[in-house]
């Protein structure tokens, strides 16, 4: 990572939820999670960190970064959901590096990393995953078919003692890492994969 672009610095004292991902494309499920996080976790804003390329995902069917960024902006439709292209400016590839940079650029902020239960299943494959858990508190949102396997995952077992129960979600952002919570919510079945599959079916039908 090169010298930090301090034009991205934010000195506000607020709690921010961070949702990282390809957003290929952004969809209603992303917006539902962001709005639920503001309501149940008490975060002031939710930032969608649109990544250049997810290290664990194929480049096949990956829309151009500019298109994904624009799609996210059109989908957000909320004054407190902010679309960020921070990683493209920072030159970061891994979440651990992005988080480290954000802590320097936004020293007064408290962050909550927000992700789906499907990511908890494979979290141990993330670069420096243990380091991430000790850098930021984490909120895991339930997703269809992933509840049981995510809570039985290597990461869930490793950090079982620092899990915050649903009744205490408001305190998660004030906890010192490691700390995490699993949010049982009304599950939104929409996903980027499903949307791309639908688009492919329609495209094949029309050609």
C-alpha positions as CSV (number, residue, x, y, z in Angstrom):
1,X,0.0,0.0,0.0
2,X,1.3,3.4,-1.0
3,X,1.1,6.7,1.0
4,X,-2.3,7.2,2.4
5,X,-4.5,9.7,0.5
6,X,-5.5,12.0,3.4
7,X,-8.2,13.7,1.2
8,X,-10.2,10.6,2.2
9,X,-9.8,11.4,5.9
10,X,-13.0,11.8,8.0
11,X,-12.7,13.2,11.6
12,X,-16.3,12.7,12.7
13,X,-17.0,10.9,15.9
14,X,-19.7,8.4,14.7
15,X,-20.2,4.7,14.4
16,X,-20.1,3.3,10.8
17,X,-21.1,0.0,9.5
18,X,-18.8,-1.3,6.7
19,X,-20.1,-3.6,4.0
20,X,-17.3,-4.8,1.7
21,X,-17.9,-6.7,-1.5
22,X,-18.0,-6.9,-5.2
23,X,-21.6,-5.6,-5.4
24,X,-21.9,-7.5,-8.7
25,X,-24.6,-6.1,-8.8
26,X,-25.8,-4.3,-5.8
27,X,-29.4,-5.4,-4.9
28,X,-32.3,-5.0,-2.5
29,X,-30.7,-7.5,-0.1
30,X,-27.7,-5.2,0.4
31,X,-30.0,-2.3,1.2
32,X,-32.1,-4.3,3.6
33,X,-29.0,-5.3,5.5
34,X,-27.7,-1.7,5.7
35,X,-31.1,-0.4,6.9
36,X,-31.4,-3.2,9.5
37,X,-27.9,-2.4,10.7
38,X,-28.8,1.2,11.3
39,X,-31.9,0.2,13.2
40,X,-30.6,-2.7,15.3
41,X,-26.9,-2.0,15.7
42,X,-27.3,1.8,16.1
43,X,-24.7,2.7,13.4
44,X,-25.0,6.2,12.1
45,X,-24.0,5.4,8.5
46,X,-23.3,2.3,6.4
47,X,-20.5,2.4,3.9
48,X,-20.6,0.1,0.9
49,X,-16.9,-0.5,0.1
50,X,-17.0,-1.6,-3.5
51,X,-14.0,-3.8,-4.2
52,X,-11.9,-3.8,-7.3
53,X,-11.8,-7.6,-7.1
54,X,-12.7,-10.1,-4.4
55,X,-9.6,-12.3,-3.9
56,X,-11.8,-15.4,-3.4
57,X,-14.1,-14.8,-6.4
58,X,-13.5,-15.5,-10.1
59,X,-13.1,-12.6,-12.5
60,X,-15.6,-14.4,-14.8
61,X,-18.9,-12.5,-15.1
62,X,-17.4,-9.6,-13.0
63,X,-18.8,-6.3,-14.3
64,X,-16.4,-3.4,-14.7
65,X,-15.6,-1.6,-11.4
66,X,-17.2,1.7,-12.7
67,X,-20.4,-0.1,-13.6
68,X,-20.7,-1.8,-10.2
69,X,-20.0,1.5,-8.4
70,X,-22.8,3.2,-10.4
71,X,-25.2,0.4,-9.8
72,X,-24.5,0.6,-6.0
73,X,-25.2,4.4,-6.1
74,X,-28.5,3.8,-7.8
75,X,-29.5,1.0,-5.4
76,X,-28.6,2.7,-2.1
77,X,-31.5,5.3,-2.1
78,X,-30.8,6.3,1.5
79,X,-29.0,9.4,2.8
80,X,-27.0,7.4,5.3
81,X,-25.9,4.6,3.0
82,X,-22.6,5.9,1.5
83,X,-21.0,4.4,-1.6
84,X,-17.2,4.3,-1.3
85,X,-14.5,3.6,-3.8
86,X,-11.9,3.8,-1.1
87,X,-10.0,0.6,-2.0
88,X,-9.4,1.9,-5.5
89,X,-7.7,5.0,-4.0
90,X,-5.9,3.1,-1.3
91,X,-4.7,0.4,-3.6
92,X,-5.7,-2.3,-1.1
93,X,-6.6,-5.8,-2.1
94,X,-7.4,-7.4,1.3
95,X,-9.9,-6.4,3.9
96,X,-7.2,-6.4,6.6
97,X,-5.3,-3.7,4.7
98,X,-8.4,-1.6,4.1
99,X,-9.4,-1.7,7.7
100,X,-5.9,-0.7,8.8
101,X,-6.0,2.3,6.5
102,X,-9.4,3.3,7.6
103,X,-8.3,3.3,11.3
104,X,-5.6,5.9,10.3
105,X,-7.8,8.0,8.1
106,X,-10.8,8.0,10.4
107,X,-9.3,7.8,13.9
108,X,-12.4,9.1,15.7
109,X,-14.8,6.6,14.2
110,X,-16.0,3.3,15.5
111,X,-16.5,0.6,12.9
112,X,-18.6,-2.5,12.7
113,X,-17.8,-5.0,9.9
114,X,-21.0,-6.3,8.4
115,X,-21.2,-9.5,6.4
116,X,-23.5,-12.4,5.5
117,X,-23.5,-15.8,7.1
118,X,-22.1,-17.3,3.9
119,X,-18.9,-15.3,4.5
120,X,-18.6,-16.6,8.0
121,X,-18.5,-20.1,6.7
122,X,-15.3,-19.3,4.7
123,X,-13.9,-16.5,6.9
124,X,-10.9,-18.6,7.9
125,X,-9.8,-18.4,4.2
126,X,-9.6,-14.6,4.3
127,X,-6.2,-13.1,4.4
128,X,-5.1,-12.5,8.0
129,X,-8.6,-13.5,9.2
130,X,-7.6,-13.7,12.9
131,X,-6.1,-10.2,12.6
132,X,-9.4,-8.9,11.2
133,X,-11.3,-10.3,14.2
134,X,-9.0,-8.4,16.5
135,X,-9.2,-5.2,14.5
136,X,-13.0,-4.6,14.3
137,X,-16.2,-5.9,15.8
138,X,-18.3,-8.0,13.4
139,X,-22.0,-8.3,12.7
140,X,-23.0,-11.4,10.8
141,X,-26.4,-11.4,9.1
142,X,-28.4,-14.6,8.6
143,X,-28.8,-15.8,5.0
144,X,-31.1,-18.5,3.6
145,X,-29.6,-22.1,4.0
146,X,-26.4,-20.8,5.8
147,X,-27.5,-20.5,9.4
148,X,-26.4,-23.9,10.8
149,X,-23.2,-24.2,8.8
150,X,-22.1,-20.7,9.6
151,X,-22.6,-21.1,13.4
152,X,-20.7,-24.4,13.2
153,X,-17.9,-22.9,11.2
154,X,-14.2,-22.8,12.2
155,X,-14.5,-19.0,12.9
156,X,-17.7,-19.2,15.0
157,X,-16.2,-21.9,17.1
158,X,-12.9,-20.1,17.5
159,X,-14.6,-16.9,18.8
160,X,-17.6,-18.5,20.5
161,X,-16.8,-16.9,23.9
162,X,-16.9,-13.3,22.5
163,X,-20.2,-13.6,20.7
164,X,-22.8,-11.0,21.7
165,X,-26.4,-12.2,22.1
166,X,-29.2,-10.7,20.0
167,X,-30.7,-9.0,23.1
168,X,-27.5,-6.9,23.5
169,X,-26.8,-5.8,19.9
170,X,-26.7,-2.1,20.7
171,X,-23.5,-2.6,22.7
172,X,-21.6,-4.4,19.9
173,X,-20.2,-1.2,18.4
174,X,-18.9,-0.1,21.9
175,X,-17.1,-3.4,22.5
176,X,-13.4,-3.8,22.1
177,X,-12.5,-6.5,19.5
178,X,-12.8,-9.4,19.3
179,X,-16.5,-9.3,19.5
180,X,-19.2,-10.4,17.1
181,X,-23.0,-11.0,16.8
182,X,-25.2,-13.2,14.6
183,X,-28.4,-11.4,13.6
184,X,-31.4,-13.5,13.0
185,X,-33.5,-11.4,10.7
186,X,-36.2,-11.7,8.0
187,X,-34.1,-13.2,5.4
188,X,-33.9,-11.6,1.9
189,X,-33.4,-14.3,-0.7
190,X,-32.1,-12.0,-3.4
191,X,-28.4,-12.3,-4.2
192,X,-26.0,-11.1,-6.8
193,X,-25.5,-14.6,-8.0
194,X,-29.3,-15.1,-8.5
195,X,-29.6,-11.8,-10.3
196,X,-26.7,-12.7,-12.7
197,X,-28.3,-16.1,-13.3
198,X,-31.6,-14.4,-14.2
199,X,-29.8,-12.0,-16.5
200,X,-28.1,-14.9,-18.3
201,X,-31.4,-16.8,-18.8
202,X,-33.0,-13.7,-20.3
203,X,-30.0,-13.0,-22.5
204,X,-30.0,-16.6,-23.8
205,X,-33.7,-16.4,-24.4
206,X,-33.4,-13.2,-26.4
207,X,-30.5,-14.4,-28.6
